[in-house]
Amino acid sequence: MTVKKYTKEEIDTMEDKTDYERVNGMTDEEIRKSAQSDPDVPIQSEKELEKFRPAKRRGRGDESKKS
């Protein structure tokens, strides 16, 4: 498997190809079936999901203060 790395600048200029209308229209069951059919998506149990915590911000301080 090949891993392609991108800089933040490259990511910022990429075209977003997500079909948000389709995604927002999906039911929980459709999302679950889609995830279960994708071998690259590890399915977590409810017990595992309870352990999840928000990611800590990384960087050099508060990005909102930059202009």
Secondary structure as GFF3:
##gff-version 3
##sequence-region A 1 67
A	DSSP	alpha_helix	8	13	.	.	.	ID=ss1
A	DSSP	alpha_helix	20	24	.	.	.	ID=ss2
A	DSSP	alpha_helix	28	36	.	.	.	ID=ss3
A	DSSP	alpha_helix	46	50	.	.	.	ID=ss4
A	DSSP	three_ten_helix	63	65	.	.	.	ID=ss5
###
